[in-house]
Every structure is written in C-alpha cells, then in structure tokens.
C-alpha cells in the first residue's frame, strides 16, 4: 500500500501552480471581454470579437500546457540549438518589409494568412532553453552573453525596448544562477545598462516616454495623454472600484485598453482592493515558479525554470509598474490578461514546462524520503 502511494506521488506536478494558471487564464478572458468590447464594437460591430479570438488562443495555450507538462523537461535540451536558430531567423524575417508587418511604428508581427504572431514571444522561451543548455554544458562566459546580446539587438531593431528588457532580465537571471564568473556578470550588467541608456536617449520616441515619466502633468493632451488616462482610471476606481463592467475609461479614452493598459481597466472596476488581490495572485504564481527552480533536479532544469519565471515575473512588474507610474510606459503585455494570442500561448506553454520540472522535483524528493 505504501509503495502504491509513493508511486502515485511520483507523477504529481505542482497542483497549486496548475490551478492558479487556470484561474488567471479564466480571469484574463473575462477581463478581455469587458475591456475590449467598446473597441470591438467600433472596429468590427461585434463586442465579443476580441474575446472570441483570445478564447481560441487560450484553448490552444492550455492544450500546449497539457502537452508540455507531460514531456520530460530534458527533451528541450536536445532541441535547444535548432529552436534558438529558428527564433533568430524569425527575428530577422520580421524586420524585412513585406514579411514583417509595421503597426504603430514598430515592425513586430508576421502574418501568415489569417494567423498573426510575434516572433519576440517565441524567442523568450527559445532563449531560456538555449541558455539553460549552455549552463548544463559548463561553457565559458561569452557563450551566455553573446546569444543574449544578439536577441536583444534584433528586438531593439523592431523597435521594442520593453521586450528587450524582459529578455535581458530573464537571460541575466539565468546567467547568475548558472554561476558565471561574478566579474564577467557585473561587467555585462553595466554594459547592458549603459547600452539601454544610450538607446533611450538617442531615440526621440523613447526619450519622450522617459521625459513624460518625470513630467506627467506636462502636455496632457499630447505626450502625457496615455499616462494621464491611466491615472484617471486608477483614481476613478478608488478603494472598491466603480463596479464590474462599469469602466468609463475603456470607452476609447484609454489607449490600448485591452492590451498594454488592461490593468488600469481592472483597477478602475474593482478598485485598490481588487488590484491588490490580483497582484497577490501574481506573487503566488512567481513564488511557486521560484520554488520549482530552487528544487529543480539538475542544472539544466534549474536554469530553465529560472528563465521562464523571471520572464513572466519581469513582464508583470513592467506592466503593472508602468500603470502605477513606478516605471515609464514600456508597452509590455500583462501575462494571462492582455489581449494577444502569441503572448498567452507561449506563457501557457512555458508554464507547462515548469509543471513538468516540478513533477520530477517531486520524484527526487520521494526518493530522498525513501532513503
């Protein structure tokens, strides 16, 4: 009987993370349906247009999660190099006129028939897997920093500073966990920070966003319009919110209400209390991911889990941080909530890998208890 019980435990993944993922995905669909309805009605005469598309991608993502949670994590080490090469090729293709589609001044999309996707979403996972493989192979410092620099450079050409910061944060966290020489790590960190500052100051668009962050009351109908509308939404929500579905800012006042600014709609409708509850759910998600990384059975899985959870955590921080004026606006989507099939699918797929790592972590703990 005891042996049967132990055998059953061997196949158990992190149930709390799985349930929390389902909850966040379901809440995300509800919020997208709410926040996107005015824009959907205006653009397509169908208030449910965006949420129907998001639901399809959500189902695809949950299917991917179930599949990757069953695939042993070591499989990804075997295909790490071709995945990384494919992601680099996609990042190059998106920059080619006629292949990559330019939207709002940025070339971030590839459209194939009726399907569109962002290569930068795919590269987040591909780079995390590749860096984990480098760590498992015990290679030199340059083997870590070069792929991160190549990916960051290609994403900046789109241009997309927010995604670059997310990719860099995840990659550097992996490098640190891998145990790279601290002097090399510090040097790369300082170089990256200087490069980011130069890129911001030499781009009129990014420089304007930074200056707007410091001067939010200046030019309220121009450069400061977006952040002003966000703050109006947060202020209108107060402690308890104006009520579900009752947001006024979503009615085409708030730019990108269903994507980058969706947290502002949430905070307006459910108030400070609701916003804190959502942040608490995200913190639990990140904590579970870090717990999996800490107890991972080997170096590859440890570094891979770190990359995935820091990528998701960095997006949460940058998105919500920009909504509460803690950091400048970056255009980074809020995981599980912002409208966008590529982001939702890749987040769920990556969570499936985390669940598989947690399953093998539990196996290792069971063996240790048996001894």
N, C-alpha and C positions, 0 to 999 in steps of 0.2 A: 504493500500500500504506500509506504514511504517512497519507494523507488518510482512508483507511478506518479506521485505528487511532484517529485523532483523533475521528472521527465516533462511533465506538463508545464512547469515553471520555466523550463529551458526555452520555450517558444513564445514567451511573453515579452512584448515590447513595452515601451513607456505608455501605459494606458492614459495617464493624465495628459500627456502631450497630445496624444491622438484625439481625445475628447475635446481638449481646448482648441485644437486645429479645426475640428468640425464646428464648434461654437463660433469661432472667429469667422470662418467661411460663411456660415449661415447669416451671422450679423452683417457681414460685408454685403451680401446680396440684398438684404433688407434696406441697408443704408443707400446702396447704389440705386435701388428702385425709387427711393424717396428723393435723393439729391439730384438725380438725372432727369426726373420727369419733366420739368419745365423746358430744358434744352431738347429733350427727345420730342416733346410735343411741338416745339418751334421748328426743329430741323426735319422731322420725319412724320409729323402728325400722329405719332404713336408714343404715348407717355411711357410705355414699357419697352421701347426699342432697345435701350442700352442694357437694361437688366436682363432681358432675354438673351442677349449675346453673352453677358457676363455669366449667366447661369450655365450656358453651354460650356464655356471655358472652365467654369467651376467643376462641372461634372467630369470634363476631360482631366483636369488637375487632380481631382480626387481619385480617378482611375489610375493616373500616373503614380499617385501616392501609394495606393494599394499595391501596385506592381513593384515599385522601388523598395517598399518595406519588406517585400519577400525576397528580393535579390540580395545575396550576400554582398556586403559593402566592398569586399576585396575585388569584386568584378570591375569596379570603377577604376581601380589602379591599373588594370590590364589595358583599358581603352583610354587612359588619361591623355596620352600624346595625340592620337588621332582626334579626340574631342577638342583638345586645345587648338590644334591646327585648323580644324573646321571653324571654330569660333573666330579665329584670326581672319580667315578668309571671308567670313560673313561681315566682320567689321570693316574690311576693305571694300567689299561689294556695296555696302550701304552708302559709301562715300561717292560711288560712281553715279553721275546723273543718268536718269533713265532706269536705273535699278533701285537705288535708294530714293525714297520719297521725302521731299522737303516740306515740313509743316512748321509754321510759326518760326521760320528762320533756322531750323535745325533739321539735319538730314539723319533721322534715326530709324526709319521704317523701311522694310522691304515688303512689297505687296505681290503676292502670287495668286492671281485670280481674285477670289472673294476673301482670301485669307491674308491678313497682315500681321507682321510680328517685328519685335525689336531685337536685333542681334545682341545688344548690350545686356538684355535679360539672360540670354543663353550663356554669355561669356562669364557671368558671375559664378555660375556653377562650374563651368568648364575650367576656369582659372583655379577655383578652390580645389578641384580634384587634381589638377596638374601640380599645384604647389604641394599638396599632400603626398603625391608620388615622389616629388623631388626630396621631400623631407624623409620619406621612407628609404630613399636611395642614398641618403647621407652625402649629398653633393655639396659643392662649395657655395659661398655666399652669392656669387654672381648668377648662379643657376636659379636663385629665388628672385633676385631683384630685376633681372632682365625681362622675364615674361610679364611681371607686374608693370614695368615701365612701358613695354610695348603696348599692352592692353590699355593702360591709362592714356598713352599718347593718341592711340587710334580713336578712343572715345572722345577725347578733347577736340579732335578734328570735326566731330559731328555738328556743333559742339555741345557737350553735356557735362558740365562741371560737377553736378550733383552725383551722377552715376560714377564719375571718376573718383570722387571722394569715397563713395561706398566701396568700390572695388579696391581702392588703395587701403582703406581701413581693414577690410577683410584679409587682404593679402599680407599686410604688415602684421596683423594679429597672428596669422599662421606662421610667419617667419619667426616671430618672437617665441611662440610655443614650440617651434621646431628646434630652438636652441642655437640659433645662428650667433656668431661672434657679436657681443654686445656693442663693440666699437663700430663694426660694419653696420649693424642695425641702426645705431644712433646717427651715423653719417648719412644713411639712406633716408632716415626720417627728416633730418634737417634739410637735405637736398630737395625732398619732396615738398616740404613746407615752403621753401623759397621759390620752387618752380610754380606752386599754386598761387603764391602771392604775385609773382610776375605775370602769370596768365590772367589773373583777375585785373591787375592794373593796366595791362596792355589791351584789354578788350573793353570797348565802350559800354556794351550791354552788361557785362559782369561788374564793371566798375560802378555803373549806375545802381545796380542792385545792392552793392556794398554801401554806397553813399546813402541810398534810401533807408537802409537798415539803421544808420546813425542819425538820419534826419527824416523821421517818419511823418512829421507834420508838414513838410515842405512838398509843394506841388500835389495836393490831394486828388486832383482830377487827372493827373498825368502819371509820373513815375511812381508816386506813392499810392496810386489808386488801389492796387491789389492788396497791399498790406492794410490799408485803411478799411477796406471792405471786410477783411478777415477780422480785424479788431472790433468792427461794428457787430459782426456776428457773435463773437465771443462775449462782448459786452451785453448784447441783447439777451443772451442765454441766461445770464445771472447765475444764481445758485442752482435752481431746479429746472431751468430751460423754459422755452415757450410752448413745449409740447411736441410729441411725435408728429411729423408731417407738417408742422406749422412754421417752418423756417421761412423767413421773408427774403433773406439774402440769396437763397438758391434761385430765386426768380430773375435770373440773368443779371443780377447786380454783382455777385461774387464770381470772378473769373475762375474757370476750371473747377466748378463746384463739385463735380462727381469724380474728379481725378486728384490733382495735387492739393486742392483746398477742402477735401471732403471732411477732414477733422473739424473744420470751422462750422460746417453744417451740423455735424454731430453735437458739438458743444453748444450751438445755438438752441437746438431742440431739446437736449437732455441736461443742459447746464453744466456747472462746475462739478457737481456730484457725479453725473453720468460720465463726464470726461475723465474724472479720476478713476472711476470703475474700469473704463476701457484701458487706461494706462496701466492699471493694476493687472489686467488680463495679459497685456503685452509683457509686463515684467515677469509674470509667472512663466510665460512662453519662453522668454530669454533665459530665465533661471533654469528651466528644465533642459534647455539646449546646452547650457554651460555644464550642467550636471552630467549630461551624457558625454560631453567632450572630456570632462575630468576623469570619468570612469571608463573611457574607451579602452578596448583590449590591446591595441598596439599603436605605434606611432602614426601610421597612415590614417587610421580611423580617428585618432585624437586630433590631428591637424585638419582633417577634412571636416569633422564636426565643428571645430573652432571657426573655420572659414564660413560655413553655412550660417551658424548662429550669429556671428559678428556681421555678416552681410545683412541679414534680416533685422538685427538689432540696430545697425547703423542707419538703415532706411527709416525705421520707426523714430529714432532720435532726430534725424534731419528733418523729417516731415513734420512731426509734432513741434519740434523746436522752432521751425520756421513759422508755424501757425501762431505760436505764443510769443513771437519776436525775440526768441532766445538766440537764434542764428538767422542770417539772411535767407531770403527765399531761394530755394535750390531747384524746385521742380521735381523732387523725388517722390514717387508714389508711396502711399501708406499701405504696407503689406496687408493682404486679405480684404482691404476696404476700397482702395482706389479702383476706379473702372480701368480695365486693361487686361486683356486675355493673356498676353505674354508674361506679364509680371505675376499674375495669380497662378498660372500653370506652373511656372518654374519654382515659385515659392512652395507650392504643394508637393511638387516632385522632390525638391530638396528636403522637405520635411519627412518624406517617406524614407530617404536615405538616413536621416537622423534616427528614425524609428527602428530601422534595421540595425544600426550601430548599437542602439540601446538594448535590442534583443540579444545581441552577442555579449554585451556587457553583463546582462543578467545571467547568461550562461556561465561566464567566467566566475561571477560571484557564487553561483550554485556549486561549481566545482570546488571553490575555496572552502565553502561551508562543509562539503562532504569530507574534505581532508581533515 
